[in-house]
Amino acid sequence: MPNHTNTLEHEQYVLRGRARIGIGEEEFEVNTGDVVFIPEGVPHWYQNIGEEDFEFLCIIPNKPDEIKVIAKGC
């Protein structure tokens, strides 16, 4: 998933697989059973680094959300 922002925070629970996630200036490797918190407005991206699909539940507050893809620099 490309680098993007959301107007709402995200809480995520990894159901299956492994991924590298960028949140702001930091990178994390997550696996099945991990929990991820992404603050509102912070750029973030996902890269599957495992052999199987990367699946997660994404929980957000019950408010309208707007996603903005951030263009890569040249």
N, C-alpha and C positions, 0 to 999 in steps of 0.2 A: 504494500500500500504506500503511495507516495507521501512525502512530507506534507502535512496539512495542519490546520488548526480547527478547533470547534469552539463555539461560544459557551459550551457547558463542560463541566468536569466529567470524567469517565472513570468508572471502576470496572475492572475486567478480571475475569477468572478464566485461566487457561484450562480448557477441556482436554486438549490433545495436541501433541507435537512440541516443537522447539522453535523459538524465533529470537531474533535480535530486534530490540525495540529502541528507537531513538526518542528521547523525551527531552526537549530543550537541547542542551549541549552534552547530555549524558547518554550512554548506551548501556543497555541491559540485555542479558541472555535470560530468557524465561522458558520454563518447562511445564508440563502437565502439573496442575495443582497450584501453580503460582498465582498471586494476585498482583495486579498492576493498578496504580493510581495515576491518572493524567489530569493535571490541573487545567481549568478552563483557559483558553487562549494560548496555551503553550504548544509550539510546533512539535509534531510527533510523526513517526513512520514505523513500518513493520517490514521485516524480511524473514521469510521462512528459511531456517538453516537446518531443518531436519529432513529425514527420509519420508515422513508422512505429512499429510495436510496439517496446517496449524489452525486450530479451532479455539474460539474463546467466546464467552458470554460478555456482552458489553452492557453495563448498567449505567443509565444516565438519569438525572432528575427529570421529572415530568414537566418539561418546559420546552418551547421551541428551540431547535438547535440549527446552527448554520455552519456548514463545512466550507473551508476555503483552502484549495490546493495551493501550495507554495511552489512557484517555479524554481527550477534548479538554476544556479548561476552559470554563466558561460565561461 
